[in-house]
Amino acid sequence: MIGDYLRLALATGLVLLPGRLVARLLGLRSGSATLACALGALFVAWAVVFTLHGTIWLAAGLLALIGVAALLGRALVGPERRGGARRPLRGHGIVFAAGVVLGLALWQVAGAVTGDGLFHLARVRKLVDLGDLHLRSVDEFKDGGLHPGYAFPLWHGLLALVSKLSGLDPRVVVEHEASLLAPLALLVVWEAGVSVLGSSGGGFAVLAATLGLFCFAPGHGGSYASLALPPTAARQLLVPAFYALFFGFVRSGRRAEFAASGVLFGALSLIHSTYALFALIPLAAYVLLRLGEWRRSAAALAAAALPALAVYLWLRPLIDETHTHNPGAASECDSLLHFASQLVISSHARAGCEALIHHQGHIAVSSLDHYRLAAGVVGRSGAVAVAALVLVPLAGFASRRRWGAFVLGGSVVVLALMLVPILFSHFSDLVSLSQARRAAGFVPFAFAFAGGCMLLARSLLVLPFALAAGIALQALWPGDFAAGLHGGPALVTWFALLGGAAAVALGLLLARRPARERPALGALAAILFVLPVAIHGFAHWSPLAPTDPDALPPALLSALARVPARSVVIASPQVSYEILADDPLYVVASPLAHVAHTTANDPEARIKAVALWLRTGNAAIPRRYGATWAVEQDRLIPLPP
């Protein structure tokens, strides 16, 4: 463990170092700015590689050149022209050290790479092992098309460089890189809290709430155990870092933070485009409520929107040919019934969908607008989420402060999108139902919780009250993280929406002096509230998936290792999925859940073709897809070209 940890730490530091040097050249010393500049440098390096059809060593060399150029620029440009790098706020070192400790603990819950992790591992492996790289190199199918969600493998490129520089297999990197990213994750969350709430104490309160929501409440390390995967990294690293830079620019007006926020949001759009859209929603509501500073906030919003728009225009052809983006009535009904436990669907729409799915009748498309997210889904993350929803209306007492406007505007708009049927159905049409459900997680829970604790901290009596409330809510609503839905209390979600809307109206109509917060005492109260949640989390501190039940047998793995790179293998979809993660090969078919449903890929036809081949042995099928190897009953068989 120690050797692998140190090698990963050194390689991760080397990959992030050029970004750190560029950030310092711009006069920025935050972890958020380092992340933004590092991803910007990675984008430049990999864009050159894909354009020139180079190798991963070209990407590494270009990163080194960017770092050297930043060092030379820092030597030539004086501090006064860099804007003078600010010293980190007090608490910076404590947060980073806590992240190191958490990272070491996360090593114990890493488990095996399974599920979506195998999809991402396959892409990282191809970037590490293949030469003549281009955007299509990382696909599952040699004759397929790009995945619209990961068309530019930016985060995969970061992991690939860590693997190459550390000398560790990509599987080890995907399993354990979370331990090295944890310090950065804690740092950017704390910085977001400092930027939004304006104090170091506010940062600690936001950090405590975030860990309670995403790390401790689910047990097994929560989503922090999978920080290496692009969706989790986007949500837990890039989104809070973007909030930190956005509000940092709004407060200071520094052009460097403005530029860094735009670069980071462009990276977020490439790594997980729907999360980028979800992150913008509460910020757009904030801009509308803070008209007094509209010049800076609108400029910061534009800095994010422009690169996101550029990414969207580039991806538009791929998105248009995705079946989930333009589903027919039957496909839409299938999605509704699949997620029915998390939705409230009108009886007419449900009956019509069931009839259509079973080919017993037809329904009007208009009836498919009558559904929304179940209110209990919003508070399903446990005690901290429930408390945050209760505290949302309390932000009305600080509606003229930045954090109050962000909490109120963001909460009301996101909750309205989720709970008003006409809004949710059209939102689902825009981003797909599968993704639309996830927007509920972008209610600014941590900021509502932290701000509420700071407002309620009128005396030391808040400390035992916070601990007692944490124990009670953890016992009543520990969270719902399994399949299906029991969720949190729906009444609390409606209270947050209606109470928050009333607080917005009163805040706009009544000009009053905002209530005074007590950041230090509020942070202590937040930590005590989260303490029972943390105890629960550490009581369930074990790998969620210790082994991969579908792992290939050693003999087959050994045989596959001798197959030339870029060869096409035909096998059952699940076996093919495992093959992709273990070797830089292409397959004929892969499970539907892990393939882009595009016209170029046509995954349903591929699965039917493989099923026919397994049943009949028709040699024309592997020949049609260019397969030269086959796996039958765990045996690798060469096929004639």
C-alpha positions in Angstrom: 0.0 0.0 0.0 2.7 2.5 1.0 4.7 2.1 -2.2 1.6 2.5 -4.4 0.4 5.4 -2.4 3.7 7.3 -2.7 3.9 6.6 -6.4 0.4 7.8 -7.0 1.0 10.9 -4.9 4.2 11.8 -6.9 2.5 11.2 -10.2 -0.6 13.2 -9.3 1.5 16.0 -8.1 3.5 16.0 -11.3 0.2 16.1 -13.4 -1.2 19.0 -11.3 2.1 20.9 -11.0 1.9 22.8 -14.4 -1.6 24.0 -13.3 -0.2 25.1 -10.0 2.6 27.1 -11.7 0.2 28.7 -14.2 -2.1 29.7 -11.3 0.8 31.3 -9.4 1.8 33.2 -12.5 -1.7 34.6 -12.6 -1.5 35.6 -8.9 -3.8 32.8 -7.7 -2.9 30.5 -4.9 -6.1 28.5 -4.3 -6.7 24.9 -4.9 -9.6 25.8 -7.1 -7.4 27.9 -9.4 -4.8 25.1 -9.5 -7.5 22.6 -10.6 -8.8 25.0 -13.2 -5.3 25.7 -14.7 -4.3 22.1 -14.5 -7.4 21.0 -16.5 -6.7 23.9 -19.0 -3.2 22.6 -19.5 -4.4 19.0 -19.9 -6.9 20.1 -22.5 -4.2 21.8 -24.5 -1.8 18.9 -24.2 -4.4 16.2 -25.2 -5.9 18.4 -28.0 -2.5 18.5 -29.6 -2.1 14.7 -29.1 -5.4 13.9 -30.8 -4.7 16.4 -33.6 -1.3 15.0 -34.4 -2.2 11.4 -33.6 0.5 11.2 -31.0 1.1 9.2 -27.8 0.7 9.8 -24.1 4.3 10.8 -23.9 3.6 13.7 -26.2 1.0 14.9 -23.7 3.4 14.5 -20.8 6.1 16.5 -22.7 3.6 19.3 -23.5 2.6 19.5 -19.9 6.2 19.8 -18.9 6.7 22.6 -21.4 3.6 24.5 -20.1 5.1 24.2 -16.6 8.5 25.5 -17.7 6.9 28.4 -19.6 4.9 29.3 -16.4 8.1 29.2 -14.4 9.9 31.5 -16.9 6.9 33.8 -17.0 6.9 34.0 -13.2 10.5 35.0 -13.2 10.1 37.7 -15.9 6.8 39.2 -14.6 7.0 41.0 -11.3 4.5 40.5 -8.4 2.9 43.9 -9.1 2.0 42.8 -12.7 0.7 39.5 -11.5 -1.8 41.2 -9.2 0.1 40.1 -6.1 -0.6 36.5 -5.1 -2.8 36.5 -1.9 -1.8 34.4 1.0 -4.1 31.5 1.7 -6.7 32.1 4.4 -6.2 30.6 7.8 -7.4 27.0 7.8 -5.9 26.1 4.4 -3.3 23.8 5.8 -5.7 22.2 8.3 -8.1 21.3 5.5 -5.4 19.9 3.3 -4.1 17.8 6.2 -7.6 16.5 7.0 -7.9 15.6 3.3 -4.7 13.5 3.5 -6.0 11.6 6.5 -9.4 11.1 4.8 -7.5 9.9 1.7 -5.6 7.3 3.6 -8.9 6.1 5.1 -10.5 5.9 1.6 -7.7 3.5 0.5 -9.3 0.9 2.8 -12.8 1.2 1.1 -11.6 1.3 -2.5 -12.9 -2.2 -3.5 -12.9 -3.5 -7.0 -13.7 -1.6 -10.2 -17.2 -2.6 -11.2 -20.2 -1.1 -13.0 -19.6 2.2 -14.7 -16.0 2.1 -13.4 -15.1 -0.5 -16.0 -16.4 1.8 -18.8 -14.0 4.6 -17.6 -11.1 2.2 -16.9 -11.3 0.9 -20.5 -10.9 4.5 -21.8 -7.9 5.2 -19.5 -6.3 1.9 -20.6 -6.4 2.8 -24.3 -4.9 6.2 -23.7 -2.0 4.6 -21.8 -1.3 1.7 -24.1 -2.1 2.8 -27.6 -0.2 5.0 -30.0 -1.6 7.0 -32.9 -4.2 8.4 -30.6 -7.3 10.3 -31.8 -10.7 10.9 -30.3 -12.1 7.6 -31.6 -9.3 5.5 -30.1 -11.0 5.1 -26.7 -14.3 3.9 -28.1 -15.7 0.4 -27.4 -16.4 -0.3 -31.1 -13.8 0.0 -33.8 -16.5 1.0 -36.3 -18.8 2.9 -33.9 -19.0 6.5 -32.9 -18.1 8.9 -30.1 -19.9 8.9 -26.8 -21.6 12.4 -26.5 -20.9 12.5 -22.8 -17.2 11.7 -23.0 -16.3 12.7 -26.6 -13.2 14.5 -25.4 -11.6 12.2 -22.7 -10.2 15.1 -20.5 -10.5 13.4 -17.1 -9.5 10.1 -18.5 -6.4 11.8 -19.8 -5.6 13.0 -16.3 -5.9 9.4 -15.0 -3.9 8.0 -17.9 -1.0 10.4 -17.2 -1.0 9.5 -13.5 -0.9 5.8 -14.5 2.0 6.4 -17.0 4.1 8.5 -14.7 3.6 6.3 -11.7 4.2 3.1 -13.6 1.0 1.6 -12.1 -1.6 -0.3 -14.0 -4.7 1.8 -14.9 -6.9 -0.4 -12.8 -4.8 0.5 -9.7 -5.2 4.2 -10.5 -9.0 4.0 -11.0 -9.3 2.0 -7.7 -7.1 4.3 -5.5 -6.7 7.7 -7.1 -9.6 8.9 -4.9 -7.1 8.7 -1.9 -4.9 11.3 -3.7 -7.8 13.5 -4.8 -9.4 13.7 -1.4 -7.2 16.6 -0.1 -8.0 18.6 -3.2 -11.7 17.8 -2.9 -11.8 19.0 0.7 -9.8 22.1 -0.2 -12.1 23.2 -3.0 -15.2 22.6 -0.9 -13.8 24.7 1.9 -12.8 27.5 -0.5 -16.3 27.5 -2.0 -17.7 27.9 1.5 -15.3 30.8 2.2 -16.1 32.5 -1.1 -19.9 32.2 -0.7 -20.2 32.8 3.1 -17.3 35.2 3.3 -15.5 33.6 6.2 -13.2 30.7 7.1 -15.8 29.5 9.6 -18.4 29.4 6.9 -16.0 27.3 4.9 -15.6 24.8 7.7 -19.4 24.6 8.1 -19.9 23.9 4.3 -17.1 21.3 4.4 -18.8 19.5 7.4 -22.1 19.5 5.6 -20.6 18.2 2.3 -18.8 15.4 4.0 -21.9 14.5 5.9 -24.0 14.4 2.7 -21.6 12.7 0.3 -19.0 10.8 2.3 -20.4 9.7 5.7 -24.2 9.3 5.2 -24.0 6.6 2.5 -21.4 4.6 4.3 -18.5 2.8 2.6 -16.9 6.2 1.8 -19.9 7.3 -0.2 -19.2 9.0 -3.5 -15.7 10.1 -2.2 -14.6 6.5 -2.7 -15.1 7.0 -6.4 -13.6 10.4 -6.8 -11.4 9.0 -9.7 -14.5 8.5 -11.9 -15.5 11.5 -14.1 -19.1 11.9 -12.9 -18.0 12.0 -9.2 -15.0 14.2 -9.9 -17.2 16.6 -11.8 -19.7 16.8 -8.9 -17.3 16.8 -5.9 -14.3 18.6 -7.4 -15.2 20.8 -10.3 -18.5 22.1 -9.2 -17.4 23.4 -5.8 -14.2 24.7 -7.4 -16.2 26.6 -9.9 -18.4 28.1 -7.2 -15.3 29.2 -5.3 -13.9 31.0 -8.4 -17.3 32.4 -9.4 -17.9 34.1 -6.1 -14.2 34.9 -5.7 -14.5 37.0 -8.9 -17.8 38.6 -7.7 -16.2 39.7 -4.5 -12.8 40.8 -5.9 -13.3 41.6 -9.6 -9.9 40.1 -10.4 -9.5 39.2 -14.0 -7.5 36.1 -13.2 -10.4 34.5 -11.3 -12.7 35.5 -14.1 -10.5 33.6 -16.6 -9.9 30.7 -14.3 -13.7 30.2 -13.7 -14.3 30.2 -17.5 -11.6 27.6 -18.1 -12.8 25.4 -15.2 -16.4 25.5 -16.5 -15.3 24.6 -20.0 -13.5 21.6 -18.5 -16.7 20.7 -16.5 -18.7 20.9 -19.7 -16.4 18.4 -21.4 -16.2 16.0 -18.4 -19.9 16.0 -17.6 -22.0 18.4 -19.7 -25.3 17.9 -17.8 -23.7 18.6 -14.4 -22.4 21.8 -16.0 -25.9 22.9 -16.8 -27.2 21.9 -13.4 -24.4 24.0 -11.7 -25.5 27.0 -13.7 -29.1 26.9 -12.6 -28.7 28.1 -9.0 -26.1 30.7 -10.1 -28.6 32.1 -12.7 -31.2 32.5 -9.9 -28.5 34.2 -7.8 -27.7 36.7 -10.5 -31.4 37.6 -10.8 -31.7 38.2 -7.0 -28.5 40.2 -6.8 -29.2 42.9 -9.4 -27.1 45.4 -7.4 -23.9 43.6 -8.5 -25.2 42.4 -11.9 -22.1 43.6 -13.8 -19.7 41.2 -12.1 -22.1 38.3 -11.6 -23.5 38.5 -15.1 -19.9 38.6 -16.5 -18.9 35.6 -14.4 -22.0 33.8 -15.6 -21.1 34.6 -19.2 -17.6 33.4 -18.6 -19.1 30.0 -17.8 -21.8 30.0 -20.4 -19.6 30.8 -23.4 -17.3 27.7 -23.2 -20.3 25.6 -22.3 -22.0 26.8 -25.4 -18.9 26.1 -27.5 -18.8 22.5 -26.1 -22.6 22.1 -26.8 -22.2 23.2 -30.4 -19.4 20.8 -30.9 -21.4 18.0 -29.4 -24.7 18.9 -31.0 -24.5 16.4 -34.0 -23.7 13.6 -31.5 -26.5 14.6 -29.2 -29.0 14.8 -32.0 -28.4 11.2 -33.0 -28.6 9.9 -29.4 -31.8 7.9 -29.0 -32.3 9.0 -25.4 -32.3 12.6 -26.5 -35.0 12.1 -29.2 -37.0 9.1 -27.8 -40.2 7.9 -29.3 -43.4 7.6 -27.2 -42.7 3.9 -26.4 -39.1 4.7 -25.3 -40.2 7.6 -23.2 -42.9 5.4 -21.5 -40.3 2.8 -20.8 -38.1 5.4 -19.0 -41.1 6.6 -17.0 -42.0 3.1 -15.8 -38.3 2.3 -15.1 -38.0 5.3 -12.8 -41.6 5.1 -11.5 -40.5 4.7 -7.9 -38.9 8.1 -8.0 -41.6 9.9 -9.8 -45.2 11.0 -9.3 -47.0 10.1 -12.6 -50.6 11.0 -13.3 -52.9 7.9 -13.5 -53.8 8.7 -17.1 -50.1 8.8 -18.2 -49.3 5.6 -16.2 -52.2 3.7 -17.7 -51.4 4.9 -21.2 -47.7 4.0 -20.9 -48.5 0.5 -19.6 -50.9 0.0 -22.5 -48.4 1.2 -25.1 -45.5 -0.8 -23.7 -47.7 -4.0 -23.8 -48.9 -3.1 -27.3 -52.5 -2.8 -26.2 -53.3 0.7 -27.3 -52.0 4.2 -28.0 -51.7 7.3 -26.0 -51.3 11.0 -26.9 -47.8 12.4 -26.5 -49.2 15.3 -24.5 -50.2 13.0 -21.7 -46.5 12.3 -21.1 -46.1 15.8 -19.6 -48.0 14.8 -16.4 -45.2 13.7 -14.1 -42.7 15.1 -11.7 -40.0 14.0 -9.3 -41.3 12.6 -6.0 -40.6 15.1 -3.2 -39.0 12.5 -1.0 -36.1 12.1 -3.6 -34.7 15.5 -2.7 -34.1 14.7 0.9 -32.9 11.1 0.4 -29.3 11.9 1.3 -30.0 11.8 5.0 -30.0 14.0 8.1 -27.9 16.8 6.7 -30.1 17.1 3.6 -33.3 17.1 5.7 -31.8 19.8 8.0 -30.7 21.9 5.0 -34.2 21.9 3.5 -35.7 23.0 6.9 -33.1 25.8 7.0 -33.7 27.1 3.5 -36.4 29.7 4.5 -34.1 30.9 7.3 -31.9 32.4 4.6 -34.5 35.0 4.1 -33.0 36.8 7.1 -29.8 37.1 5.0 -31.4 37.5 1.6 -29.4 40.7 1.0 -26.2 38.8 1.5 -24.6 36.8 -1.2 -25.0 33.4 0.5 -28.6 34.2 1.3 -29.4 35.0 -2.3 -27.6 31.9 -3.5 -29.4 29.6 -1.1 -32.9 31.1 -1.7 -32.6 31.5 -5.4 -30.9 28.3 -6.1 -33.2 26.2 -3.8 -36.4 27.7 -5.1 -35.5 27.4 -8.8 -34.1 23.8 -8.6 -37.0 22.6 -6.4 -39.6 24.2 -8.8 -37.9 22.4 -11.7 -38.2 19.1 -9.9 -41.7 19.4 -8.4 -43.7 21.3 -10.9 -44.9 18.7 -13.6 -44.8 20.9 -16.6 -41.3 22.2 -15.7 -39.9 18.8 -14.9 -41.3 17.1 -18.0 -39.8 19.7 -20.3 -36.5 19.7 -18.4 -36.4 15.9 -18.8 -37.0 16.3 -22.6 -34.0 18.6 -22.6 -31.5 16.5 -20.7 -33.2 13.0 -20.5 -35.2 11.7 -17.6 -32.2 9.7 -16.2 -30.2 12.9 -15.9 -33.0 15.3 -14.9 -33.5 13.3 -11.6 -29.9 14.1 -10.7 -30.5 17.9 -10.8 -32.2 17.6 -7.4 -28.7 17.1 -5.9 -27.8 20.6 -7.0 -30.0 22.3 -4.4 -27.3 24.2 -2.4 -27.8 21.9 0.6 -24.3 22.5 2.2 -24.6 26.3 1.9 -28.2 26.4 3.3 -27.1 24.2 6.2 -23.9 26.2 6.9 -25.7 29.6 6.6 -28.5 28.4 8.9 -26.1 27.2 11.5 -24.3 30.6 11.5 -27.6 32.4 11.9 -28.9 30.2 14.7 -25.6 30.4 16.6 -26.8 33.1 19.0 -25.2 31.5 22.1 -23.3 28.5 23.2 -26.6 26.7 23.7 -26.7 26.0 20.0 -23.9 23.4 20.4 -25.7 20.8 22.5 -28.9 21.5 20.5 -27.0 20.9 17.2 -25.6 17.6 18.6 -29.0 16.5 19.8 -30.6 17.4 16.5 -28.0 15.5 14.6 -28.6 12.4 16.7 -32.3 12.6 16.2 -32.4 13.2 12.5 -29.7 10.5 11.9 -32.0 8.0 13.8 -35.1 9.1 11.9 -33.7 9.7 8.4 -30.3 8.1 7.9 -30.6 8.3 4.1 -31.9 6.1 1.3 -29.1 4.9 -0.9 -30.3 1.6 -2.1 -32.3 0.8 -5.2 -35.9 1.9 -5.2 -37.1 4.7 -3.0 -38.2 5.4 0.6 -36.6 8.8 0.5 -36.7 11.7 3.0 -39.8 13.4 4.3 -41.7 14.9 1.4 -43.2 17.6 3.6 -39.8 19.1 4.3 -39.1 19.4 0.6 -42.4 21.3 0.0 -41.6 23.5 3.1 -38.3 24.4 1.5 -39.9 25.3 -1.8 -42.9 27.3 -0.5 -41.0 28.8 2.5 -38.1 29.7 0.3 -40.4 31.4 -2.3 -42.0 33.4 0.5 -38.7 34.4 1.9 -37.6 35.6 -1.6 -40.7 37.7 -1.9 -40.4 39.2 1.5 -36.7 39.9 1.0 -37.4 41.8 -2.2 -40.3 43.8 -0.7 -38.9 44.6 2.7 -35.7 46.5 3.0 -34.3 45.4 6.3 -30.9 45.0 7.9 -29.6 41.4 7.5 -29.3 39.3 10.6 -25.8 38.9 11.9 -24.0 35.5 11.5 -21.5 34.0 13.9 -19.2 32.0 11.7 -17.0 30.3 14.3 -19.8 29.2 16.5 -21.9 28.2 13.5 -19.0 26.0 12.2 -18.8 24.2 15.6 -22.5 23.7 15.6 -22.3 22.3 12.0 -19.5 19.9 13.0 -21.4 18.6 16.1 -24.6 18.1 14.0 -22.6 16.0 11.4 -20.8 14.1 14.1 -23.5 11.3 14.5 -23.5 11.0 10.7 -19.7 10.6 10.6 -19.9 7.9 13.3 -22.5 6.1 11.2 -20.2 6.4 8.2 -17.1 5.0 9.9 -19.2 2.2 11.4 -19.8 1.1 7.8 -16.3 1.8 6.5 -15.8 -1.2 4.2 -15.6 -1.6 0.4 -19.0 -1.5 -1.2 -17.9 -4.0 -3.8 -14.9 -6.0 -2.5 -14.7 -8.1 -5.7 -15.9 -8.0 -9.2 -18.4 -11.0 -9.6 -18.0 -10.9 -13.4 -14.2 -10.8 -13.5 -12.6 -12.9 -16.2 -10.7 -16.1 -15.2 -6.9 -15.8 -15.0 -6.3 -18.2 -18.0 -8.5 -16.1 -20.2 -6.8 -12.9 -19.0 -3.4 -14.3 -19.8 -4.6 -15.3 -23.3 -6.1 -11.9 -24.0 -2.9 -10.2 -23.0 -1.2 -11.8 -26.1 -3.8 -10.5 -28.5 -2.5 -7.5 -30.6 -3.7 -4.1 -29.5 -6.7 -2.7 -31.4 -8.0 -6.2 -32.4 -11.7 -6.8 -32.4 -13.1 -9.6 -30.1 -16.6 -11.1 -30.2 -18.0 -12.4 -27.0 -21.1 -12.1 -24.9 -21.8 -8.4 -23.9 -20.8 -8.8 -20.2 -17.6 -10.7 -21.1 -16.9 -8.0 -23.7 -17.3 -5.3 -21.1 -14.7 -6.9 -18.9 -12.3 -7.4 -21.8 -12.4 -3.7 -22.6 -11.3 -2.9 -19.0 -8.5 -5.4 -19.1 -6.9 -4.9 -22.5 -6.7 -2.2 -25.2 -9.0 -4.0 -27.5 -12.4 -3.4 -29.3 -15.5 -5.6 -29.1 -18.6 -6.3 -31.2 -21.1 -5.6 -28.4 -21.3 -4.3 -24.9 -24.1 -4.0 -22.3 -26.7 -1.4 -23.2 -26.3 0.4 -19.9 -22.6 1.2 -20.7 -22.9 2.2 -24.4 -23.9 5.5 -26.1 -27.2 4.8 -27.8 -26.3 6.6 -31.0 -27.1 5.7 -34.6 -23.4 5.0 -35.3 -23.1 2.5 -32.4 -26.6 0.9 -32.8 -26.0 -1.2 -29.6 -29.3 -3.0 -29.7 -28.5 -4.5 -33.2 -25.0 -5.4 -32.0 -26.4 -7.3 -29.0 -28.9 -9.2 -31.2 -26.1 -10.1 -33.7 -23.9 -11.5 -30.9 -26.8 -13.5 -29.5 -27.4 -15.0 -32.9 -23.7 -15.8 -33.3 -23.7 -17.5 -29.9 -26.7 -19.5 -30.9 -25.8 -20.5 -34.4 -22.1 -19.9 -34.8 -22.7 -18.0 -38.0 -19.2 -16.9 -39.2 -20.6 -14.0 -41.2 -21.5 -12.1 -38.0 -17.9 -11.7 -36.6 -16.7 -11.0 -40.1 -19.2 -8.2 -40.5 -17.8 -6.4 -37.5 -14.2 -7.1 -38.2 -13.7 -9.5 -35.3 -10.6 -11.7 -35.5 -10.9 -13.3 -32.1 -13.7 -14.9 -30.2 -14.4 -15.9 -26.6 -16.5 -19.0 -26.1 -16.9 -20.7 -22.7 -14.0 -18.8 -21.3 -11.7 -19.9 -24.2 -10.0 -17.5 -26.6 -10.3 -18.7 -30.3 -8.7 -17.1 -33.3 -11.0 -16.4 -36.2 -10.2 -16.2 -39.9 -10.0 -12.6 -41.2 
